[in-house]
Amino acid sequence: MFMNLKAEMARKEILMKDIAIKLNLTPKTLSNKVCGKTEFTCKEMHSIKKLFFPNCTLDYLFSQKENEEQKGA
């Protein structure tokens, strides 16, 4: 799960459906990507950053470090 992306969405009050519309995805498809069930394309990640979070880095938004640490525990 992309916790930083979800946190930034909450801070800016951006809904899943807002991003889904801009990316031409269904809200369910986007939800699957945010939860890590399916993968984002590079184009999708760059679009999300550019359209919604221009001041954040891709590394920050799409970090899964927390998830990797949990797997090792």
Buried (B, 14 or more C-beta within 10 A) or exposed (E): EBEBBBEBBEEEEBEBEBBBEBBEBEBEBBBBBBEEEEEBEEEBBEBBBEEBBEEBEEEBBBBBEEEEEEEEE
